[in-house]
Amino acid sequence: MVFKRRDRRPVWQMIVEFVWPRGGWGRAFHYVKHRMRRLPDTPEKIARGIFAGIVTAFTPLFGLHFLVAAIIAFIVRGNMLAAILATFVGNPLTYVPIALVSTQIGLFLLGRHPDEVGNGDTFVRKFFHAAENLRENLIALFTDADADWRALTVFFDDIFYPYLIGGIIPGVIGGLVAYYLSVPVIRAYQARRRGVLKKKLAAIRAKAEAAKRTKTD
């Protein structure tokens, strides 16, 4: 295949690079910021896209973040590419604090206390148990084993649903803060970029006119 890597990476390397990409998350952040500034759209529309992406990053819809961000961006008339780029606010370094804060807020809004949903399992262990339960049930579809959805039910009731509800508040707050901070920054960057392009164009014209006068003389 044309786009297939020549050097096949081992699984451990792919996992490491997912948690810590080459060049670090600082480089990845600057790359996303650079791409965001250079988007060919109005500052307000790009900022609305950023809002959509950050709201999406506070949801537990892993694997669907790009799609959800694009849908929200469409609803709020934001830039879809900016929305997709902004979902990288959610990454392996931020997923845990985002999930913990969102779940706690969700439990509070649902009138439940964190101690009531422990069942002896920690927050992280429930994720692993749900994943293991899903794997076993998928195998059960093709074997004689009986499907058991108890771990997934516990995960939905204690983690997923509170996470989904609780992520709305910090997601919207973070999105609004990002919107109002990004509009003037993007506007200033675009104005400076237009100024640079005008100077380059003026220099090219001056050079062309000088060359024309030289030929005339």
ChimeraX attribute file (.defattr): number of C-alpha atoms within 10 A of each C-alpha:
attribute: neighborCount
match mode: 1-to-1
recipient: residues
	/A:1	5
	/A:2	5
	/A:3	5
	/A:4	7
	/A:5	8
	/A:6	8
	/A:7	6
	/A:8	7
	/A:9	9
	/A:10	8
	/A:11	9
	/A:12	9
	/A:13	11
	/A:14	12
	/A:15	11
	/A:16	11
	/A:17	13
	/A:18	12
	/A:19	14
	/A:20	15
	/A:21	15
	/A:22	11
	/A:23	9
	/A:24	11
	/A:25	15
	/A:26	9
	/A:27	12
	/A:28	15
	/A:29	15
	/A:30	11
	/A:31	12
	/A:32	14
	/A:33	14
	/A:34	11
	/A:35	13
	/A:36	22
	/A:37	20
	/A:38	12
	/A:39	15
	/A:40	10
	/A:41	15
	/A:42	14
	/A:43	23
	/A:44	19
	/A:45	19
	/A:46	27
	/A:47	30
	/A:48	29
	/A:49	32
	/A:50	31
	/A:51	32
	/A:52	34
	/A:53	33
	/A:54	30
	/A:55	29
	/A:56	33
	/A:57	28
	/A:58	30
	/A:59	24
	/A:60	22
	/A:61	15
	/A:62	11
	/A:63	8
	/A:64	11
	/A:65	23
	/A:66	21
	/A:67	15
	/A:68	22
	/A:69	30
	/A:70	23
	/A:71	17
	/A:72	20
	/A:73	26
	/A:74	16
	/A:75	11
	/A:76	14
	/A:77	16
	/A:78	27
	/A:79	28
	/A:80	24
	/A:81	19
	/A:82	28
	/A:83	32
	/A:84	23
	/A:85	21
	/A:86	28
	/A:87	23
	/A:88	19
	/A:89	19
	/A:90	22
	/A:91	15
	/A:92	12
	/A:93	12
	/A:94	13
	/A:95	15
	/A:96	14
	/A:97	11
	/A:98	21
	/A:99	24
	/A:100	17
	/A:101	15
	/A:102	27
	/A:103	25
	/A:104	19
	/A:105	22
	/A:106	24
	/A:107	22
	/A:108	14
	/A:109	13
	/A:110	13
	/A:111	9
	/A:112	15
	/A:113	12
	/A:114	12
	/A:115	8
	/A:116	9
	/A:117	17
	/A:118	13
	/A:119	10
	/A:120	9
	/A:121	11
	/A:122	10
	/A:123	17
	/A:124	11
	/A:125	12
	/A:126	21
	/A:127	17
	/A:128	13
	/A:129	17
	/A:130	19
	/A:131	15
	/A:132	14
	/A:133	19
	/A:134	17
	/A:135	11
	/A:136	16
	/A:137	17
	/A:138	12
	/A:139	14
	/A:140	14
	/A:141	11
	/A:142	8
	/A:143	10
	/A:144	8
	/A:145	11
	/A:146	11
	/A:147	15
	/A:148	13
	/A:149	14
	/A:150	12
	/A:151	18
	/A:152	20
	/A:153	14
	/A:154	17
	/A:155	22
	/A:156	16
	/A:157	14
	/A:158	22
	/A:159	25
	/A:160	22
	/A:161	17
	/A:162	24
	/A:163	26
	/A:164	19
	/A:165	19
	/A:166	25
	/A:167	26
	/A:168	18
	/A:169	15
	/A:170	17
	/A:171	22
	/A:172	17
	/A:173	14
	/A:174	15
	/A:175	25
	/A:176	19
	/A:177	12
	/A:178	17
	/A:179	22
	/A:180	14
	/A:181	12
	/A:182	21
	/A:183	18
	/A:184	14
	/A:185	14
	/A:186	21
	/A:187	15
	/A:188	14
	/A:189	15
	/A:190	19
	/A:191	12
	/A:192	12
	/A:193	14
	/A:194	12
	/A:195	12
	/A:196	12
	/A:197	12
	/A:198	12
	/A:199	12
	/A:200	12
	/A:201	12
	/A:202	12
	/A:203	12
	/A:204	12
	/A:205	12
	/A:206	12
	/A:207	12
	/A:208	12
	/A:209	12
	/A:210	12
	/A:211	12
	/A:212	11
	/A:213	10
	/A:214	9
	/A:215	8
	/A:216	7
	/A:217	6
